[in-house]
Each structure stands twice: as C-alpha cells, then as structure tokens.
Amino acid sequence: MVDTATFLEALDRKAKMFAPTARATVEANQDLCSWVLDPLAHWAQAAYGDRAFEDAARGYARYCFGVAKSQQIYEQAGRYTPQALPDVISEVYEDEGYMVPYMWAAILIYPFWPSMVNHIALYRDEFVKALPTDARVLELASGHGVLSLLAAEERPDLRLEGLDISPPAVAVANRLLSVSGHDSRVKFEVKDALAVEQGDGEGEYQGIIAAMLAEHLEDPKPLLQAISRLLAKDGLVFFSTAIESAQRDHLYEFNQESQVVKLAEDAGLRVTRLVSDASAPLPGTRFLPRAVGMILRRR
C-alpha cells in the first residue's frame, strides 16, 4: 500500500539532506499533508510504477539545491537575475529532462516546506470546499495538474480545465489524470495561460486557480486582469506567488505582500483571505523568501 509514508521513505533514501525537514512538516500537519500525498501516491504508482517515488525524491532534491543556489546569487546581486524569457521557455518549460523532475518538486513543496503547508488549508477549506455547486473551474499554469485533481477528488460536482505552456508538464498532468478516475470532469491542454481570454467570454468560471504563477511572468498585471474578466460574479480565486524567492525562472520580483494585494485590487478583485509564511531566516541575509496565498473575489 502506498501513501504519505512512501514519499518520506523515498526521501530518506534519495534526498537525505532534505528528509528531516519534510518529515517534521508532515508530522506537524498530518491531516493537511495526507490530503495531498495519499491520493498523489496512488496516482503516481498507477501512472509511473514504484520508481515514481525515488524519481520524485531526486527531483525534489535537485529543486531544493537549485533554489538554494538561486537565492545565494540573489543575496549577492541584490535583485533577481533570471534567464531571458525565451531561454526560460526553451531550457525549462519545453525541456522534458528538466520539467518532469521539476513537476514532482512543484507539488511536493506544499506538504514538505513550512512556508507552503498553510496553502493546502487555504486551497482546500476556503477555495475548493467553498466553490458553488457544479462550478466550472479554470487552472492557469496547471503544471503537474495535481491541484485540479485534488479538487476533483474532494468535489465530484466540479468540472475543471487546466492550461499550461509546457508540453512536458501537461504530459505529466494527463498521465496522472488517466489513472485518477476523474478524466470525465478534468481536462488539461497545452496553452498559454494569458491567451485564454481570447477564446472565452467574460465571467465563464466560478473558480480560478493561479498558483505560484505570477512570479514567472515578466509583468503579472495582465494575469490579474484576465482573472478578473473570466471570473463569475459569485466566483472564487485561489492565487499564490513567491516573494523575495529567487529561481532561474522567476522573472518578476515581489518584495512586499502589499504589492500583490494592490495588483489584485487594481484589476477589480478583492482580497478576502491572505496567508504569508516563511521558513526560518538565515543569519546575515537581506531577503526573506516567503509564499503568499490569497482568496480573491470580484468587487
């Protein structure tokens, strides 16, 4: 039987440096973390076999090392120094060898990082459970697709669509979808998240997910504007982003939570709930990497 423990045991074998913090986070937040990891373990094994767990552990370790290196460069430079967007697209989003391990890490940070675990509660309790009955939900930059699949697992009445610019990411999402039992209500496709407004009318979606996306854009304003146009009057948005957290594909640097709130408000949205968490700061550092999550409604 595979479950949360299977991922932790793989970390013990293949990512020993990062296993203690992940295990401590899971043990302190068992209900939240199991809500993500138990179904993910079943989907991962069914889609990829037992090797999925060691592949996930290796991907998580690689990701954590990359984050630490990028943050060190950020501290030295005093600003983000990302790759140019065309290089990010070709060397990150379109590179299967990079994206598949990255996709495992992108979901495992939720239950393994102290700065991310409260996002699970915000997403589950104040977005997924609070959506209107029979809601139509759009996930922008859906990546691995796990957030949409977890919503479908929790709410059998939801219909979900996920869009992502990365073909390898969408391939991972569709592979997990194929074994999840939710393929009649969930769809993933390769599409630019900001191009969706060109083909859909105003107010089409009762739920919109834009998780850890804004920092990957050169300018996040069009994202918030598109969300505002696409959101139904009674709809909810789960929105999250990174603040003072450098990575090779983080293009937009947020320094204060108020910057994110203002972007949302300028787009005609209202923040009804906000969480912002950081890991323990390192001595002598200028920047405090943190993750902010918000629930938004239309004004």
N, C-alpha and C positions, 0 to 999 in steps of 0.2 A: 504494500500500500504506500502510495506517495502522498505527501502533504508538506506542510511548512518545514518540518524537520529535515526533509530530503534536501531542500536548498541549503540549510545550515550545515548539514553534513558534507555537502559538496564544497562549501566554503572552507570547512576545516581541512579538507584535502588539497584544494587547489588555490585557495586565497587566504592562507593562514593569517597574514598580517591584518586582514580586514574582518576576519571572522568574529573576534571578541566583541567589537562594537556592534556588529549586526546582530549577534545573538542577544546582547544586552538590550538592544532596542526592541527586538521581537518579544523577549521575555517581559519587558515592562509594558508592552502594548499588545498582548496576545490576541485579543478579540479583533482589533483593527488589522493587525498583520496577517492573521489567519484568513480574514475575509478576502485578502488579495492572494495570498500564497497557496492556500489549499486548492481552490479551483485552478489556479495557474499551474500547479504541479500536475494535476490530471491532464490538462490540455497539453502541457509541454511533453509529458511522457507519451501521450497518444499521438502527438504530431511528430516528435523527433526521437522517441525512444529514450532509454536510460541515459544516453550520452548528453541529453539536453541539460542535465544538472551540472555536470562538470564544464560543459561549454558555457553555461550561464555564469558559473563561478569565475572562470577565466575571463569572460567578458567584463564582469563586474570589477575584477582586479585591474584589468587593463584600463578601464574607465576611471577608476579611482586614482591610479597613477597619473593618468593624463590630466585630470582635474588638478591634482597637486602641482604638477609641472606648470600648467597654465596660470594657476594662482601665484606661483612664485615669480613668474615673468610679470604678472600684473603688479605685484608689490614693487618690483624693481622699476618698471616703466611708469607707474602711477596712472595708467589708463589701460583700457582694453587694447590689445594688439592682434586682432583676429586676422585670419586669411581673408583675401578678397572674396566677395560672394561667388564669382564664377568658379574659383578654386574650391570653395567650400562645397558647392554643388557637385563638382566632378570628383573631388577627392574624398568627400564624406558621404553625401546623400546618395550618390549614384554608385558608390564602391561597395559591393556586396561584402568583401572581406572586412571592411571597416564597420558597415552598418549592422550586420547581423549580431556581432558581439555587443555593439552599442545599444541595440534594441533590448537585449537582455538586461543590460545595466540600467537602461532608462526606466524600466519598470521596477527593478529590484531596489533602486534608491528609495522608493516610497516606504517599504517596510524596514529597510536597513539603516537609513540615515535619520538621526534625531531631528534634523531640520525639515524633514519631509513627512514624517509619520502622521502629523496632525492634519495633513492634506487628505489623508484617507478618510478621516472622520468628517471633514468638511464636505468632501465629494459624496460620500455615502449617505450621510444623515441630512445634509442641508441642500443637496442637489438631487441625487438620484431618488431618494425617498420622497422628496418634496415636489417632484415634477407632476404636472397634471396627468390625469388618466389618459392613456392612449397617446402620449406625447410623441411627437416626431423630433428626434434629436440629431444634431449635426456635430461631429467631432472634427475640428480643424487641426491639421498636422497630427493625424491619429497614430502615426508611427507603428508600434507593435500591436495596436488595437485593443490592448488589454482593458483600458478604461471603458471602452464601449462594451466589451464582452462582459465585464463585471456588472455594468448597468443592466444588460440583458439578463444576466443571471439573477439579479435582485428583483427585476421588474419584468414579468412576462408580457406586459402590455406595451412596452416601449418598442418603437421602430427606430433604428439607428443607422446613420450613414457616416463613414469615416473617409476623409480625404488626406492624402499626403503626397508630397512632391517626390518622395524617394521610392523607386520601384522595389529595391530590396526590402525596405520596411513594410511596404504593402504586401509583399510576398510572405513575410513572417506573419502579418496580421491575418491573411487569408488562410494560411496553413493552420493557425490556431483556431480560426473560425470554423474550419472544416470539421474539426473534432469536438467543437464546443456544444453542438446541438442547437445553436442559435442562428444557423445560416438562413433561415426563412425570414428573420427580422433584422439582420445586420448585414451591411454591405460595405466593403472597402474598395476604393479605387485610387489610382494614381492621378492626382490633380492638384494644381496649385491652390492652396487654401484661400488665397486672396482673389482667385478667379471665380469663386463660387457665386458671387453676387451677379455675375454677368448672365447666369442661366437660371436664377431662381428669383421669385418675386419677394416683395417686402413682407416680413412677418410670417415666414413659412415655418419656423421652428419654435417649438415650445421649450426646447433645451438646446444649448450650445456649449460645447467643451472646447476650450483653448488652453491646454495645459502645457506650461513651460515652452511656449512658442514665441512670445513677443521678443525675447532677448536674442532670438535667431534672425530677426529681421533688421534691415538697415533703418527702417522707420516703422514703428509699431502703430502709428496713427491710423493708417488705412485698415489695419486689422480691427481695431475697436470700432471704426466707422462701419465696416462690413457687418460686424456682430450686431451693432445697433439696428441696422437696416433689416437683417434677417430674423431678428428675434420677435416672436409674437408678443402681444401686449401682456399676456399672463405668463410669459416665459421666464426662464432662469438661465443664467450663465455661470459655469464654473471656469474661472480664469486664474491662471497662476503664472508666475515668472520668477526669474532669478535676479537677485540684487547683489551687486558687488561680487559676483561669482563668475570668474573668467573661465572660458573654454575655447578651444580652437574655432568653434563655430558660433560663439556668442558675439554678435555684431553690435547690439545696442546695449549701452551701459546705463543701468539704473543705479542710482546712489541712495535714493530715499523712497520709502513706501509712498510718500505723498505724490511723487512723480507718476506712479502707476494710477493712483486714485484720480488725479487730475486728467490723465488721458481718458479714463473711463467717463468721467463727468463731462468732459468736452465733447464726447461722442454721443451724449444724450442718455447715459446709463447712470444708475445709482448703485453705490456700494452698500449692501445690506449686511455683509459679514466679511471680516478680514482676519486672517491669521498670518503672522510673520515669525518665523523661527530660524535660529542659527545654531550651528554646532559651537562647541566651546572655542573662543577666540585663541589664536596662538599668540604668545608673548611677542611684543615688538612689531606687530603687523598694523598696517594702516587701514585695511579694509576688513569688513566683517561679512563674509558670504552668508546669505540667507535666502530663504524661499518664501515668497508671499503668495497666499491663495485667497481668492475673493469669490463671493457670490454676488452677482450683478442682476439687476432688473432694469427694465426701461423706465425712464422718468415719465 
